[in-house]
């Protein structure tokens, strides 16, 4: 089963939103009853986060469509802040879970970010309740962040958490070392 990425376009935006907020996978990521602290966004709220910049051909905020054997199945995005890129990922239909698409998409996005040559680390900050996602991220080489190490900028541990029980998982990019920025 081949997993690949293609840059998302504005024309993909509605479908990407539906994968996130209106699929059979949504309840596993957000909204009551399991995620009352992270309500399901409506389309206007989604547009606030995934504005036109995310769908451009370049820049520090990008979104890609995850494909399996030529069929679009989900989305992965990155946002670069300094030498760290925050990743977000969702597969839009539960029938595509457990097939390795998430870890392979994360490998692909790590490769794209490594090519830029300015990123030291990747982070993802899921809810601790989303054990399935955490398992997939670990398969892609992400490990729980050691808060005592101090090798990530402070914003990674202090700002912008979607969930009250968010865990910070990190992965170093090969051939890069941390600058210890804060």
Backbone as JSON, one array per atom type, in Angstrom:
{
  "sequence": "XXXXXXXXXXXXXXXXXXXXXXXXXXXXXXXXXXXXXXXXXXXXXXXXXXXXXXXXXXXXXXXXXXXXXXXXXXXXXXXXXXXXXXXXXXXXXXXXXXXXXXXXXXXXXXXXXXXXXXXXXXXXXXXXXXXXXXXXXXXXXXXXXXXXXXXXXXXXXXXXXXXXXXXXXXXXXXXXXXXXXX",
  "N": [[0.85, -1.17, 0.0], [0.81, 2.03, -1.02], [1.69, 5.14, 0.32], [1.43, 8.56, -0.11], [2.14, 12.11, -0.43], [0.54, 15.1, -1.46], [0.66, 18.55, -2.33], [-1.86, 20.48, -0.81], [-4.65, 22.2, -2.22], [-6.63, 25.2, -2.55], [-9.04, 24.28, -3.48], [-9.26, 21.85, -2.21], [-9.96, 22.44, 0.35], [-12.61, 22.33, 1.59], [-13.13, 19.57, 1.64], [-11.0, 18.65, 3.21], [-11.68, 19.88, 5.62], [-14.06, 18.45, 6.14], [-13.03, 15.86, 6.51], [-11.78, 16.3, 8.93], [-13.81, 17.37, 10.68], [-16.3, 16.19, 10.19], [-16.36, 13.45, 9.84], [-16.37, 9.83, 10.27], [-14.3, 9.52, 11.95], [-13.99, 11.74, 13.51], [-14.99, 11.91, 16.22], [-13.04, 10.57, 17.61], [-11.03, 12.36, 17.87], [-11.87, 14.9, 18.64], [-14.34, 16.99, 20.27], [-17.4, 16.52, 22.25], [-18.37, 13.28, 23.52], [-15.88, 12.69, 24.6], [-13.93, 14.67, 24.26], [-14.56, 17.3, 25.49], [-13.18, 19.61, 26.0], [-12.14, 20.41, 23.62], [-13.85, 21.47, 21.24], [-15.63, 20.51, 18.23], [-14.81, 22.2, 15.31], [-16.66, 24.68, 13.4], [-17.06, 25.43, 9.88], [-16.2, 28.09, 9.43], [-14.58, 28.56, 11.68], [-12.59, 26.66, 11.19], [-11.5, 27.83, 8.88], [-10.25, 30.04, 10.02], [-8.01, 28.92, 11.23], [-6.9, 27.38, 9.14], [-6.1, 29.12, 6.9], [-5.67, 30.91, 3.74], [-2.89, 30.9, 3.5], [-2.0, 28.37, 4.28], [-2.49, 26.85, 2.08], [-0.77, 27.61, 0.12], [2.01, 27.57, -2.24], [4.43, 27.61, -0.96], [6.19, 28.45, 2.08], [5.94, 28.95, 5.69], [3.78, 27.67, 6.75], [2.0, 24.99, 5.85], [-0.17, 22.69, 4.15], [-0.85, 19.34, 3.33], [-2.28, 16.8, 1.28], [-2.94, 13.52, 2.19], [-2.35, 10.56, 0.49], [-3.43, 7.33, -0.55], [-2.52, 4.75, -2.5], [-3.22, 6.37, -4.7], [-5.63, 7.52, -3.89], [-7.22, 10.11, -2.14], [-7.02, 10.47, 1.35], [-6.68, 11.81, 3.77], [-5.15, 14.43, 5.78], [-2.15, 16.32, 6.38], [-0.31, 18.71, 8.14], [2.1, 21.37, 8.54], [3.63, 23.78, 10.65], [6.01, 26.15, 10.87], [8.09, 27.42, 13.34], [10.66, 29.22, 14.13], [13.27, 27.01, 14.65], [11.77, 24.78, 14.85], [9.19, 22.61, 13.81], [5.75, 22.31, 13.99], [3.54, 19.65, 13.76], [0.46, 18.48, 12.4], [-2.05, 16.04, 11.98], [-4.53, 14.12, 10.32], [-6.54, 11.34, 9.54], [-9.21, 10.78, 7.46], [-11.21, 8.78, 7.52], [-12.24, 6.01, 9.28], [-11.82, 3.47, 8.24], [-9.38, 3.59, 7.06], [-7.56, 3.62, 9.07], [-4.91, 2.28, 11.08], [-3.35, 1.17, 9.13], [-0.87, 2.1, 8.63], [-0.66, 4.55, 7.34], [-0.51, 7.06, 8.64], [2.06, 7.1, 10.09], [3.72, 6.82, 7.79], [3.07, 9.11, 6.33], [4.02, 11.02, 8.1], [6.75, 10.44, 8.02], [7.25, 11.23, 5.38], [6.67, 14.0, 5.5], [8.58, 14.78, 7.33], [10.85, 14.34, 5.8], [10.48, 16.29, 3.79], [10.69, 18.61, 5.35], [13.29, 18.32, 6.34], [14.72, 18.72, 4.02], [14.52, 21.46, 3.75], [16.44, 22.38, 5.47], [16.55, 24.01, 7.74], [15.28, 23.23, 10.01], [15.34, 21.82, 13.21], [13.86, 20.14, 14.86], [10.79, 18.27, 15.14], [7.5, 18.63, 16.37], [4.56, 17.3, 17.9], [1.37, 17.66, 19.35], [-0.74, 15.94, 20.76], [-3.83, 14.96, 22.43], [-3.59, 13.25, 25.52], [-5.5, 11.36, 25.76], [-5.87, 10.3, 23.28], [-4.79, 7.66, 22.48], [-4.39, 5.95, 20.33], [-3.51, 7.64, 18.24], [-1.14, 8.57, 19.43], [0.34, 6.23, 19.53], [0.71, 5.78, 16.77], [2.26, 8.03, 16.16], [4.53, 7.51, 17.64], [5.46, 5.29, 16.22], [6.4, 6.63, 14.06], [8.71, 7.68, 14.98], [8.52, 9.65, 16.96], [8.96, 10.8, 20.26], [8.09, 11.02, 23.76], [8.48, 14.26, 25.07], [11.24, 15.26, 26.99], [11.0, 17.24, 29.54], [12.94, 18.27, 31.18], [15.2, 18.49, 29.65], [15.37, 20.84, 28.18], [15.79, 21.42, 25.48], [14.05, 22.4, 23.57], [12.28, 25.21, 22.2], [10.6, 27.43, 24.48], [7.9, 27.93, 23.8], [6.9, 25.55, 22.82], [6.14, 24.02, 24.96], [4.47, 25.61, 26.41], [2.53, 27.16, 25.09], [-0.44, 27.48, 23.06], [-1.84, 25.0, 23.25], [-4.14, 22.56, 22.19], [-5.55, 20.78, 23.7], [-6.44, 20.11, 27.11], [-5.01, 18.13, 28.31], [-2.75, 17.79, 26.79], [0.05, 16.16, 25.31], [3.48, 16.51, 24.69], [5.19, 15.46, 21.98], [8.21, 14.68, 20.39], [10.55, 14.8, 17.71], [13.76, 14.53, 16.51], [15.36, 15.85, 13.64], [17.23, 14.04, 11.27], [20.72, 14.41, 11.15], [20.68, 16.94, 12.12], [21.25, 19.21, 14.8], [20.19, 20.46, 17.96], [19.82, 23.91, 18.61], [19.23, 24.81, 21.02], [17.47, 26.86, 21.37], [15.28, 29.24, 22.9]],
  "CA": [[0.0, 0.0, 0.0], [1.65, 3.22, -1.15], [1.2, 6.38, 0.91], [2.16, 9.7, -0.64], [1.6, 13.43, -0.12], [0.51, 16.12, -2.5], [0.28, 19.84, -1.75], [-3.29, 20.77, -0.85], [-5.04, 23.43, -2.9], [-7.85, 25.82, -2.02], [-10.17, 23.42, -3.86], [-9.31, 20.74, -1.25], [-10.23, 22.93, 1.71], [-13.88, 21.83, 2.15], [-12.98, 18.14, 1.91], [-10.1, 18.52, 4.36], [-12.51, 20.21, 6.77], [-14.98, 17.35, 6.4], [-12.26, 14.78, 7.11], [-11.51, 16.67, 10.31], [-14.94, 17.73, 11.53], [-17.58, 15.56, 9.85], [-16.14, 12.06, 9.42], [-16.55, 8.83, 11.34], [-13.1, 9.59, 12.78], [-13.99, 13.0, 14.27], [-15.19, 11.71, 17.66], [-11.81, 10.05, 18.2], [-10.06, 13.44, 17.93], [-12.39, 16.16, 19.18], [-15.76, 17.1, 20.56], [-17.98, 15.68, 23.29], [-18.22, 13.31, 24.98], [-14.51, 12.43, 25.04], [-13.07, 15.86, 24.16], [-15.34, 18.52, 25.69], [-12.25, 20.73, 26.04], [-11.75, 20.74, 22.25], [-15.06, 21.28, 20.43], [-15.51, 20.37, 16.78], [-14.99, 23.53, 14.7], [-17.47, 24.83, 12.2], [-16.19, 25.74, 8.74], [-15.58, 29.41, 9.63], [-13.48, 28.39, 12.64], [-11.55, 25.96, 10.46], [-10.85, 28.81, 8.0], [-9.37, 30.89, 10.82], [-6.75, 28.19, 11.41], [-6.37, 26.94, 7.84], [-6.34, 30.22, 5.97], [-5.08, 30.74, 2.41], [-1.45, 30.64, 3.61], [-1.77, 26.92, 4.39], [-2.69, 26.25, 0.76], [0.15, 28.21, -0.84], [3.06, 26.67, -2.74], [5.61, 27.67, -0.12], [5.97, 29.19, 3.31], [6.13, 28.29, 6.97], [2.54, 26.98, 7.11], [1.58, 24.25, 4.66], [-1.0, 21.51, 4.35], [-0.74, 18.36, 2.26], [-3.26, 15.73, 1.27], [-2.37, 12.18, 2.28], [-2.95, 9.69, -0.53], [-3.14, 5.9, -0.48], [-2.75, 4.16, -3.81], [-3.85, 7.35, -5.58], [-6.9, 8.01, -3.35], [-7.06, 11.05, -1.04], [-7.58, 9.88, 2.57], [-6.49, 12.61, 4.96], [-4.33, 15.64, 5.65], [-1.07, 16.58, 7.32], [0.16, 20.09, 7.99], [3.18, 21.81, 9.41], [3.8, 25.19, 10.93], [7.39, 26.34, 11.31], [8.35, 28.53, 14.25], [12.1, 29.1, 14.43], [13.88, 25.77, 14.17], [10.85, 23.7, 15.18], [7.96, 22.54, 13.02], [4.66, 21.59, 14.63], [2.82, 18.82, 12.8], [-0.89, 18.02, 12.72], [-2.39, 14.99, 11.02], [-5.76, 13.36, 10.53], [-7.03, 10.43, 8.5], [-10.62, 11.13, 7.45], [-12.16, 7.67, 7.54], [-11.67, 4.99, 10.15], [-11.41, 2.28, 7.48], [-7.98, 3.8, 6.68], [-6.73, 3.6, 10.27], [-4.2, 1.04, 11.39], [-2.7, 0.66, 7.93], [0.45, 2.71, 8.51], [-0.65, 5.79, 6.56], [-0.05, 8.17, 9.48], [3.52, 7.11, 10.21], [4.37, 7.06, 6.49], [2.88, 10.54, 6.01], [4.93, 11.77, 8.95], [8.09, 10.26, 7.44], [7.33, 12.08, 4.18], [6.72, 15.41, 5.87], [9.91, 14.98, 7.94], [11.79, 14.47, 4.68], [10.3, 17.62, 3.18], [11.22, 19.62, 6.26], [14.74, 18.17, 6.38], [15.24, 19.35, 2.8], [14.6, 22.91, 3.95], [17.72, 22.62, 6.12], [16.52, 24.96, 8.84], [14.48, 22.67, 11.09], [16.03, 20.88, 14.08], [12.96, 19.19, 15.52], [9.36, 18.26, 14.87], [6.68, 18.31, 17.53], [3.12, 17.11, 17.73], [0.85, 17.8, 20.71], [-2.07, 15.34, 20.86], [-4.4, 14.67, 23.74], [-3.17, 11.97, 26.1], [-6.61, 10.42, 25.58], [-5.82, 9.76, 21.92], [-3.7, 6.69, 22.54], [-4.18, 5.41, 18.98], [-2.65, 8.59, 17.54], [0.18, 8.58, 20.07], [1.01, 5.01, 19.07], [1.13, 6.02, 15.38], [3.35, 9.01, 16.17], [5.73, 6.81, 18.13], [5.96, 4.49, 15.1], [7.09, 7.55, 13.16], [9.92, 8.15, 15.62], [8.28, 10.69, 17.94], [9.09, 10.35, 21.64], [7.66, 12.04, 24.74], [9.49, 15.27, 25.33], [11.83, 15.32, 28.32], [10.93, 18.66, 29.89], [14.17, 18.66, 31.85], [16.31, 18.64, 28.71], [15.47, 22.23, 27.77], [16.29, 21.58, 24.12], [13.02, 22.94, 22.69], [11.86, 26.55, 22.6], [9.58, 27.4, 25.53], [6.53, 27.92, 23.28], [6.48, 24.16, 22.57], [5.62, 23.47, 26.21], [3.71, 26.6, 27.16], [1.56, 27.94, 24.32], [-1.21, 26.94, 21.94], [-2.31, 23.62, 23.38], [-5.54, 22.34, 21.85], [-6.16, 19.92, 24.72], [-5.96, 20.36, 28.48], [-4.08, 17.05, 28.68], [-1.83, 17.61, 25.66], [1.4, 15.66, 25.53], [4.42, 16.98, 23.68], [6.04, 14.42, 21.4], [9.2, 15.34, 19.56], [11.45, 13.99, 16.89], [14.88, 15.27, 15.92], [15.61, 15.54, 12.23], [18.55, 13.44, 11.07], [21.79, 15.3, 10.71], [20.53, 18.28, 12.71], [21.38, 19.26, 16.24], [19.44, 21.56, 18.5], [20.55, 25.12, 18.99], [18.84, 25.13, 22.38], [16.71, 28.13, 21.35], [14.15, 29.32, 23.82]],
  "C": [[0.9, 1.24, 0.0], [0.96, 4.43, -0.54], [2.07, 7.5, 0.36], [1.47, 10.99, -0.2], [1.55, 14.25, -1.39], [0.11, 17.44, -1.85], [-1.23, 20.04, -1.88], [-3.51, 22.09, -1.58], [-6.3, 23.97, -2.23], [-9.06, 24.93, -2.34], [-10.32, 22.23, -2.92], [-9.86, 21.15, 0.11], [-11.51, 22.35, 2.32], [-13.75, 20.34, 2.51], [-12.07, 17.88, 3.1], [-10.86, 18.84, 5.64], [-13.44, 19.05, 7.13], [-14.26, 16.13, 6.97], [-12.03, 15.04, 8.59], [-12.78, 16.7, 11.16], [-16.24, 16.98, 11.26], [-17.42, 14.1, 9.41], [-16.42, 11.1, 10.57], [-15.34, 8.77, 12.26], [-13.11, 10.79, 13.73], [-14.08, 12.77, 15.77], [-13.96, 11.17, 18.36], [-10.76, 11.14, 18.4], [-10.56, 14.68, 18.67], [-13.88, 16.06, 19.45], [-16.24, 16.18, 21.66], [-18.35, 14.32, 22.72], [-16.76, 13.2, 25.44], [-13.61, 13.66, 25.07], [-13.89, 17.14, 24.35], [-14.47, 19.78, 25.73], [-11.8, 21.17, 24.64], [-12.94, 20.5, 21.32], [-14.74, 21.17, 18.93], [-15.74, 21.75, 16.16], [-16.04, 23.51, 13.61], [-16.53, 25.29, 11.08], [-15.5, 27.09, 8.91], [-14.42, 29.34, 10.62], [-12.3, 27.66, 12.0], [-10.78, 26.93, 9.57], [-9.93, 29.75, 8.75], [-8.01, 30.23, 11.01], [-6.09, 27.83, 10.09], [-6.74, 27.96, 6.78], [-5.62, 29.95, 4.64], [-3.59, 30.41, 2.46], [-1.14, 29.14, 3.63], [-1.83, 26.23, 3.04], [-1.78, 26.86, -0.31], [1.23, 27.2, -1.24], [4.32, 26.67, -1.88], [5.24, 28.4, 1.17], [6.11, 28.31, 4.54], [4.89, 27.55, 7.46], [2.02, 26.32, 5.84], [0.69, 23.09, 5.06], [-0.89, 20.64, 3.1], [-1.87, 17.34, 2.4], [-2.5, 14.41, 1.31], [-3.12, 11.3, 1.29], [-2.52, 8.24, -0.28], [-3.51, 5.29, -1.82], [-3.56, 5.08, -4.72], [-5.17, 7.91, -5.09], [-6.61, 8.93, -2.17], [-7.75, 10.5, 0.21], [-7.45, 10.75, 3.81], [-5.59, 13.8, 4.7], [-3.25, 15.67, 6.72], [-0.58, 18.0, 7.07], [1.38, 20.31, 8.87], [3.15, 23.32, 9.52], [5.18, 25.35, 11.53], [7.46, 27.58, 12.19], [9.8, 28.38, 14.69], [12.65, 27.83, 13.82], [13.03, 24.54, 14.49], [9.64, 23.77, 14.26], [6.94, 21.73, 13.79], [3.83, 20.92, 13.55], [1.4, 18.58, 13.32], [-1.29, 17.05, 11.63], [-3.75, 14.42, 11.35], [-6.08, 12.54, 9.29], [-8.55, 10.5, 8.57], [-11.62, 10.01, 7.49], [-11.53, 6.53, 8.32], [-11.25, 3.72, 9.4], [-9.94, 2.38, 7.05], [-7.03, 3.87, 7.88], [-6.02, 2.26, 10.4], [-3.48, 0.42, 10.21], [-1.33, 1.28, 7.69], [0.5, 4.02, 7.74], [-0.12, 6.97, 7.38], [1.46, 8.19, 9.64], [4.23, 7.37, 8.87], [4.22, 8.52, 6.06], [3.83, 11.4, 6.84], [6.38, 11.63, 8.49], [8.27, 11.17, 6.22], [7.46, 13.55, 4.54], [8.05, 15.72, 6.55], [10.96, 15.14, 6.85], [11.71, 15.82, 4.01], [10.9, 18.71, 4.05], [12.74, 19.53, 6.38], [15.39, 18.82, 5.17], [15.36, 20.86, 2.93], [15.89, 23.31, 4.65], [17.71, 23.57, 7.29], [15.77, 24.45, 10.07], [15.32, 21.65, 11.88], [15.12, 19.77, 14.59], [11.53, 19.36, 15.02], [8.65, 18.01, 16.19], [5.26, 18.05, 17.08], [2.57, 17.07, 19.15], [-0.58, 17.27, 20.81], [-2.57, 15.27, 22.3], [-3.86, 13.33, 24.23], [-4.25, 10.92, 25.95], [-6.58, 9.73, 24.22], [-4.65, 8.78, 21.81], [-3.4, 6.07, 21.18], [-3.25, 6.33, 18.19], [-1.24, 8.59, 18.12], [0.97, 7.35, 19.63], [1.52, 5.19, 17.64], [2.31, 6.99, 15.34], [4.65, 8.38, 16.66], [6.32, 5.92, 17.04], [6.73, 5.35, 14.11], [8.31, 8.19, 13.82], [9.75, 9.28, 16.63], [8.33, 10.08, 19.34], [8.56, 11.42, 22.59], [8.81, 13.0, 25.03], [9.94, 15.22, 26.79], [11.93, 16.8, 28.69], [12.2, 19.15, 30.59], [15.33, 18.92, 30.9], [16.47, 20.07, 28.23], [15.91, 22.44, 26.34], [15.2, 21.93, 23.1], [12.7, 24.36, 23.13], [10.7, 26.46, 23.6], [8.16, 27.34, 24.98], [6.01, 26.49, 23.07], [5.8, 23.55, 23.79], [4.67, 24.4, 26.94], [2.55, 27.23, 26.4], [0.79, 27.08, 23.33], [-1.66, 25.51, 22.05], [-3.79, 23.53, 23.01], [-6.27, 21.6, 22.96], [-5.6, 20.24, 26.09], [-4.97, 19.3, 28.94], [-3.08, 16.76, 27.54], [-0.49, 17.06, 26.13], [2.27, 16.16, 24.38], [5.28, 15.8, 23.25], [6.98, 15.12, 20.43], [10.03, 14.32, 18.79], [12.53, 14.91, 16.32], [15.0, 14.89, 14.45], [17.04, 15.03, 12.1], [19.54, 14.47, 10.57], [21.69, 16.69, 11.27], [20.75, 18.17, 14.21], [20.66, 20.5, 16.73], [20.36, 22.74, 18.82], [20.22, 25.51, 20.41], [18.06, 26.42, 22.46], [15.58, 28.08, 22.35], [13.26, 30.49, 23.55]]
}
